[in-house]
Amino acid sequence: MYRKEEVLDKYPREFWENALYQWVHDELARKAIARNFLDKIPYEKVAEELGVSRDTVYNKVCKYSPKLFDHIDID
């Protein structure tokens, strides 16, 4: 198993932004993942920015982030 931070630090931000647009087709999920993972903003703040609940942000991140990491070579 890997830690999210180790994987995120392995590639530059532009790589992750491109991967998000390629593999995550839900716009709200892309924004939530980018702000939470790449900008290290907590769910509560992301929810405020996006005008949704904290649970919505959490659910989007949990649902769509595996799709992102499934397509990344993390070895």
N, C-alpha and C positions, 0 to 999 in steps of 0.2 A: 504494500500500500504506500502511497505517496502523500505528502503534505501539499496542499494547494499552493502555499507560498513558494515552495521549492520549484514547482512546475511553472508558476507565473514568472518567477525570476529568471527562468531558463531562456525565455524569448523576449524580444522587445515589445513594447506596447503596440506598435503598428502590426506586428504579427497577430496579436490577440484580437485587435479590432477587425482585421481581415477575416480571421477565423470566425468571429462572432457573426459577421455578415454572411459568411458562407454556410454556416451550419445551424444557426439559430434564426428561424424565420419569423418569430414573434417579436415585433418591434419593442413592446414594453419589456419583454424578457432581455433583449439586447441591451437596452438602456440600464435596466436594473443590474445585470451582470457586470457591465462596464463600470458603473459607478461603485458597486460593491467590491468587485475583485480588483479592478485596475486602479481605481482611485482610493480604495480602502475606506469607503464611506459606509457607516453602519446602516442596517436595514431601515431603521426609523427615519434617518435623514433622507435616504433614497426615497422612501415612501412619501415624505413631505414634498420633495422636489417633483415627484411624478404625479402627485395628487391621488394616491391610492393608499390602501392600508398597509401596515407593516407585514401582515400575513400574506397579502398579495405579492409583495416583493419577495418574501421568503419562499413562497410556493413557486414563483417563477424561477428564482435562482436554483432551487432544489430540482425542479423539473427539467430545466434546460441546460444547466451546467454539465451534467454527464454527457449530453450530446456533443458538447464542445470538447470535453476532455477525451471522449472516445476516438476522436479523429486526430489527436495530437500524439506524436511519438514522444513518450515521456521516459524512455530508457536512457 
